Amino acid sequence: MAQPPSPHVERPGPAEVRDPLVLTELKRAGVWAGVVLAVLGVIYLAEPLLLIIGGLIFAVLLDGGARLIGRALPIPRGVRLVLVIFLCLGFFGWLFWYAGTTFAGQFEALRQTVEAQGAKLLGWAHTHGLVDEDRPQMVTQQLVGSVGRLTSALGSAIGVITSAVLILALGIFFASEPRLYHRGVAWMLPLRKRDFFYRLLERVGFNLRRLLFGRLLGMITEGLFTWAMLAAGGVPFAALLALITGSLAFIPNIGALISGALMVAVGFSAGTGTGVWAIIVYFAVHNIEGYVVMPYIARKTVDLAPAAVLAAQLIFGALFGFLGLLLADPILASLKVALEEWAGVDPHAEEGEEVASPE
């Protein structure tokens, strides 16, 4: 007759899982649950995450400026960084003051001019049977609605200022003590992955510094060239259009289309000859950017396909609003560099040469 089990002997309960198949399936379920939670986190925390990413990108810009000054002035990094911060804040302050005092009245006049030219274009299309009678009003409403959706992440002027201040503050904190944040993230990784993590940070930072420097160079070049050409052709609001064109040059593809549409609309408001000249200026400016400036930047940084950049801008703009559109290019460049590093591929290496893999 079997003896009853001793009351002091522990036995497996219903929560005890020892079957290897069950353990494997539980691990898989945990991975998928983690992916779902990560996607939900990105959706519901999109704006804070984009502000943090914007702060990181601004920190890379500050670090690049400090490194550039270090080539000419052998002073401590902290002093160079403070100098770059004051230069950036001074430039932004001058830009807002100059735009506010010089272009305050021109902004409203520019808006009215563009609206009038748009109404003329839609009226011409209606006359030639290209749109229905009620179609112009519907098109205008759709455009206004699209712009509203695009800027919904920022909300209002207060939201713009708040987002800008947060990005500036985060960028200054990140750039002040980068090693502190690097070590903090690396501490959460396994020891065998940390060398790869530091190598990845160095390569992403290097490429982003080059990319942002190229963007700034393109903005200055386009702004000055646009102002000189428009002023020479007698196009109204030449300085304001040059400021808008230079600012929108930070956003490839979409920025060029917006600035070009404004330029051409204002040109035709002053006459047919001025409008034709505005078209010539638009194509000249963006051909120089597309065939001279951007290929040079691409050779020195991440070689991004224009279609991939445009697709990323459309997706990020639709999902995350204006901040997503603004940061799509640097995010795509960082992802490309990270994937190349993970795969052990160096696009600038000789044929057959590889970099170390993460393992």
C-alpha positions as CSV (number, residue, x, y, z in Angstrom):
1,M,0.0,0.0,0.0
2,A,1.4,3.4,-1.0
3,Q,2.5,5.8,1.7
4,P,0.9,9.2,1.7
5,P,3.3,12.1,0.8
6,S,5.1,13.7,3.6
7,P,3.6,17.1,4.6
8,H,7.2,18.6,4.6
9,V,8.0,17.8,0.9
10,E,7.3,20.6,-1.6
11,R,5.5,19.5,-4.8
12,P,5.1,21.4,-8.1
13,G,2.0,23.5,-8.3
14,P,-0.2,24.4,-11.3
15,A,2.0,27.5,-12.0
16,E,5.2,25.5,-12.3
17,V,6.2,25.3,-16.0
18,R,9.0,22.9,-16.9
19,D,8.0,21.8,-20.4
20,P,10.6,23.1,-22.9
21,L,7.9,23.6,-25.5
22,V,5.7,25.7,-23.2
23,L,8.7,27.8,-22.1
24,T,9.6,28.5,-25.7
25,E,6.1,29.6,-26.6
26,L,6.0,31.8,-23.5
27,K,9.2,33.5,-24.6
28,R,7.8,34.1,-28.1
29,A,4.6,35.5,-26.6
30,G,6.7,37.8,-24.4
31,V,8.6,39.1,-27.4
32,W,5.4,39.8,-29.4
33,A,3.8,41.5,-26.3
34,G,7.0,43.6,-26.0
35,V,6.7,44.6,-29.7
36,V,3.0,45.6,-29.3
37,L,3.8,47.6,-26.2
38,A,6.7,49.4,-28.0
39,V,4.4,50.3,-30.9
40,L,1.7,51.6,-28.5
41,G,4.3,53.6,-26.7
42,V,5.5,55.2,-29.9
43,I,2.0,56.1,-30.9
44,Y,0.9,57.6,-27.5
45,L,4.3,59.1,-26.7
46,A,5.1,60.3,-30.2
47,E,5.5,64.0,-29.4
48,P,7.7,63.6,-26.3
49,L,9.9,61.1,-28.2
50,L,10.2,63.5,-31.1
51,L,11.2,66.3,-28.8
52,I,13.9,64.1,-27.3
53,I,15.1,63.2,-30.7
54,G,15.1,66.9,-31.7
55,G,17.2,67.6,-28.6
56,L,19.7,64.9,-29.5
57,I,20.0,66.3,-33.1
58,F,20.5,69.8,-31.7
59,A,23.1,68.5,-29.3
60,V,24.9,66.9,-32.3
61,L,24.8,70.4,-34.0
62,L,26.3,72.0,-30.9
63,D,29.0,69.4,-30.6
64,G,29.9,69.8,-34.3
65,G,30.2,73.6,-33.8
66,A,32.4,73.1,-30.7
67,R,34.6,70.7,-32.7
68,L,34.9,73.1,-35.6
69,I,35.9,76.0,-33.3
70,G,38.4,73.6,-31.7
71,R,40.3,73.3,-35.0
72,A,41.1,77.1,-34.8
73,L,41.1,77.8,-31.1
74,P,42.9,75.5,-28.6
75,I,40.5,76.2,-25.7
76,P,38.7,73.7,-23.4
77,R,35.6,72.1,-24.8
78,G,33.3,73.6,-22.2
79,V,34.3,77.1,-23.3
80,R,33.9,76.3,-27.0
81,L,30.4,74.8,-26.3
82,V,29.3,77.9,-24.3
83,L,30.5,80.0,-27.2
84,V,28.5,77.9,-29.7
85,I,25.4,78.1,-27.5
86,F,25.6,81.9,-27.3
87,L,26.1,82.1,-31.1
88,C,23.1,79.9,-31.8
89,L,20.8,81.7,-29.3
90,G,22.0,85.1,-30.6
91,F,21.3,84.0,-34.2
92,F,17.8,82.7,-33.4
93,G,17.0,85.9,-31.4
94,W,18.2,88.1,-34.2
95,L,16.3,86.1,-36.8
96,F,13.0,86.4,-34.8
97,W,13.6,90.1,-34.1
98,Y,14.5,90.9,-37.7
99,A,11.6,88.9,-39.1
100,G,9.2,90.4,-36.6
101,T,10.2,94.0,-37.1
102,T,11.0,93.9,-40.9
103,F,8.6,91.4,-42.3
104,A,5.6,91.7,-39.9
105,G,3.5,93.6,-42.4
106,Q,4.8,91.7,-45.4
107,F,3.6,88.3,-44.0
108,E,0.0,89.4,-44.2
109,A,0.5,90.9,-47.7
110,L,2.2,87.7,-48.8
111,R,-0.7,85.6,-47.5
112,Q,-3.2,87.8,-49.4
113,T,-1.1,87.7,-52.6
114,V,-0.9,83.9,-52.5
115,E,-4.6,83.5,-51.8
116,A,-5.5,85.8,-54.7
117,Q,-3.2,83.9,-57.1
118,G,-4.6,80.6,-56.0
119,A,-8.2,81.9,-56.6
120,K,-7.1,83.1,-60.1
121,L,-5.6,79.6,-60.9
122,L,-8.7,77.8,-59.7
123,G,-10.9,80.2,-61.7
124,W,-8.8,79.5,-64.8
125,A,-9.2,75.8,-64.3
126,H,-12.9,76.2,-63.8
127,T,-13.2,78.2,-67.0
128,H,-11.5,75.5,-69.0
129,G,-13.6,72.8,-67.5
130,L,-10.9,71.2,-65.4
131,V,-12.8,71.5,-62.1
132,D,-16.4,71.8,-61.1
133,E,-18.1,75.0,-60.1
134,D,-17.9,74.1,-56.4
135,R,-14.6,72.5,-56.7
136,P,-12.4,75.6,-56.1
137,Q,-13.9,76.1,-52.6
138,M,-13.6,72.4,-51.9
139,V,-9.9,72.4,-52.9
140,T,-9.2,75.4,-50.7
141,Q,-10.9,73.8,-47.8
142,Q,-8.9,70.6,-48.3
143,L,-5.6,72.5,-48.5
144,V,-6.4,74.4,-45.3
145,G,-7.4,71.1,-43.6
146,S,-4.2,69.4,-44.7
147,V,-2.1,72.3,-43.3
148,G,-4.1,72.1,-40.1
149,R,-3.5,68.3,-39.8
150,L,0.2,68.8,-40.6
151,T,0.7,71.2,-37.7
152,S,-1.6,69.5,-35.3
153,A,1.3,68.1,-33.2
154,L,2.4,71.7,-32.3
155,G,-1.1,73.0,-31.8
156,S,-0.5,76.8,-31.6
157,A,2.1,79.5,-31.4
158,I,2.5,78.7,-27.8
159,G,3.1,75.0,-28.7
160,V,5.8,76.0,-31.2
161,I,7.6,78.2,-28.7
162,T,7.3,75.5,-26.0
163,S,8.6,72.8,-28.3
164,A,11.5,74.9,-29.4
165,V,12.5,75.8,-25.9
166,L,12.4,72.1,-24.8
167,I,14.5,71.1,-27.8
168,L,17.0,73.8,-27.1
169,A,17.2,72.9,-23.4
170,L,17.5,69.1,-24.1
171,G,20.2,69.8,-26.7
172,I,22.2,71.9,-24.3
173,F,22.0,69.2,-21.5
174,F,22.9,66.4,-23.9
175,A,25.8,68.3,-25.4
176,S,27.2,69.5,-22.0
177,E,27.8,65.9,-20.6
178,P,27.5,63.4,-23.5
179,R,29.6,60.8,-21.8
180,L,27.2,60.7,-18.8
181,Y,24.3,59.7,-21.1
182,H,26.4,57.4,-23.2
183,R,27.5,55.4,-20.1
184,G,23.9,55.4,-18.7
185,V,22.5,53.8,-21.9
186,A,25.5,51.4,-22.2
187,W,25.1,50.3,-18.6
188,M,21.7,48.7,-19.6
189,L,23.4,46.7,-22.4
190,P,25.3,43.4,-22.0
191,L,29.1,43.8,-21.8
192,R,29.6,42.1,-25.2
193,K,27.4,44.7,-26.9
194,R,29.0,47.8,-25.4
195,D,31.9,48.2,-27.8
196,F,29.4,48.0,-30.7
197,F,27.2,50.6,-29.0
198,Y,30.0,53.1,-28.6
199,R,31.2,52.5,-32.2
200,L,27.7,53.0,-33.5
201,L,27.3,56.2,-31.5
202,E,30.5,57.5,-33.0
203,R,29.6,56.7,-36.5
204,V,26.0,58.1,-36.2
205,G,27.3,61.3,-34.6
206,F,30.0,61.7,-37.3
207,N,27.4,61.3,-40.1
208,L,24.8,63.5,-38.5
209,R,27.4,66.3,-37.9
210,R,28.3,66.2,-41.6
211,L,24.6,66.0,-42.7
212,L,23.6,69.0,-40.5
213,F,26.5,71.0,-41.6
214,G,25.6,70.3,-45.2
215,R,21.9,71.3,-44.5
216,L,23.1,74.6,-43.0
217,L,25.4,75.3,-45.9
218,G,22.5,74.6,-48.3
219,M,20.1,76.9,-46.4
220,I,22.6,79.8,-46.5
221,T,23.4,79.2,-50.1
222,E,19.8,79.0,-51.2
223,G,18.7,82.0,-49.2
224,L,21.4,84.3,-50.5
225,F,21.1,83.2,-54.1
226,T,17.3,83.5,-54.0
227,W,17.4,87.0,-52.5
228,A,19.9,88.2,-55.1
229,M,18.1,86.7,-58.1
230,L,14.6,87.8,-57.0
231,A,15.7,91.3,-56.2
232,A,17.5,91.6,-59.6
233,G,14.2,90.6,-61.3
234,G,12.0,92.9,-59.3
235,V,10.0,90.2,-57.6
236,P,8.0,91.6,-54.6
237,F,8.9,90.4,-51.1
238,A,12.4,89.2,-52.3
239,A,14.0,89.2,-48.8
240,L,11.0,87.5,-47.2
241,L,10.9,84.8,-49.9
242,A,14.6,84.3,-49.6
243,L,14.2,83.8,-45.8
244,I,11.4,81.3,-46.3
245,T,13.3,79.5,-49.0
246,G,16.5,79.3,-46.9
247,S,14.5,78.0,-43.9
248,L,12.6,75.4,-45.8
249,A,15.8,74.1,-47.4
250,F,16.3,72.1,-44.2
251,I,13.4,70.0,-45.3
252,P,14.4,68.4,-48.7
253,N,11.8,67.9,-51.5
254,I,8.8,69.2,-49.7
255,G,10.4,72.4,-48.6
256,A,11.5,73.1,-52.1
257,L,8.0,72.6,-53.5
258,I,6.4,74.9,-50.9
259,S,9.0,77.7,-51.4
260,G,8.8,77.3,-55.2
261,A,5.0,77.6,-55.1
262,L,5.2,80.8,-53.0
263,M,7.9,82.3,-55.2
264,V,6.0,81.7,-58.5
265,A,2.7,82.9,-57.1
266,V,4.2,86.2,-55.9
267,G,6.1,86.6,-59.2
268,F,2.9,86.3,-61.3
269,S,1.2,88.8,-59.0
270,A,3.6,91.5,-60.3
271,G,3.2,90.5,-64.0
272,T,3.8,87.7,-66.5
273,G,7.5,88.6,-67.0
274,T,8.2,88.7,-63.3
275,G,6.4,85.3,-62.9
276,V,8.5,83.8,-65.7
277,W,11.6,85.1,-64.0
278,A,10.5,83.6,-60.6
279,I,10.1,80.2,-62.4
280,I,13.7,80.6,-63.8
281,V,15.0,81.5,-60.3
282,Y,13.2,78.5,-58.8
283,F,14.7,76.0,-61.2
284,A,18.1,77.6,-61.0
285,V,18.2,77.5,-57.2
286,H,17.0,74.0,-56.9
287,N,19.2,72.7,-59.7
288,I,22.2,74.1,-58.0
289,E,21.0,72.4,-54.8
290,G,20.2,69.1,-56.5
291,Y,23.2,68.8,-58.7
292,V,26.0,70.7,-56.8
293,V,25.3,71.1,-53.1
294,M,23.3,67.9,-52.3
295,P,25.6,65.5,-54.2
296,Y,28.6,66.9,-52.3
297,I,26.8,66.4,-49.0
298,A,25.8,62.9,-50.0
299,R,29.4,62.0,-50.8
300,K,30.5,63.3,-47.4
301,T,27.7,61.9,-45.4
302,V,24.9,59.2,-45.7
303,D,24.0,58.6,-49.3
304,L,20.2,58.8,-49.0
305,A,18.0,58.1,-52.0
306,P,15.6,61.0,-52.8
307,A,12.6,58.7,-53.0
308,A,13.4,57.2,-49.6
309,V,13.7,60.7,-48.1
310,L,10.4,61.8,-49.6
311,A,8.7,58.6,-48.5
312,A,10.0,59.1,-44.9
313,Q,8.8,62.7,-44.9
314,L,5.3,61.7,-46.0
315,I,5.1,58.9,-43.5
316,F,6.5,60.8,-40.5
317,G,4.5,63.9,-41.4
318,A,1.3,62.0,-41.6
319,L,2.0,60.1,-38.3
320,F,3.7,62.7,-36.2
321,G,2.8,66.1,-37.7
322,F,5.3,68.9,-38.4
323,L,8.0,67.7,-36.0
324,G,8.0,64.3,-37.8
325,L,8.3,66.1,-41.1
326,L,11.2,68.2,-39.8
327,L,13.1,65.4,-38.3
328,A,12.5,62.7,-40.9
329,D,15.8,63.3,-42.8
330,P,18.1,63.0,-39.7
331,I,16.1,60.0,-38.3
332,L,16.3,58.2,-41.7
333,A,20.1,58.9,-41.9
334,S,20.6,57.6,-38.4
335,L,18.6,54.4,-39.1
336,K,20.6,53.8,-42.3
337,V,23.9,54.1,-40.5
338,A,22.7,51.9,-37.7
339,L,21.6,49.2,-40.1
340,E,24.8,49.4,-42.0
341,E,26.8,49.1,-38.8
342,W,24.7,46.2,-37.6
343,A,25.2,44.3,-40.9
344,G,28.9,45.0,-40.8
345,V,28.9,47.2,-44.0
346,D,30.9,50.3,-44.6
347,P,29.6,52.2,-47.6
348,H,32.9,54.1,-47.9
349,A,35.1,51.0,-47.6
350,E,36.9,49.3,-50.5
351,E,35.1,46.5,-52.3
352,G,35.1,43.4,-50.1
353,E,36.1,45.2,-47.0
354,E,33.8,45.0,-44.0
355,V,33.5,46.4,-40.5
356,A,33.1,44.5,-37.3
357,S,29.8,42.9,-36.6
358,P,27.9,43.5,-33.3
359,E,28.6,39.9,-32.2
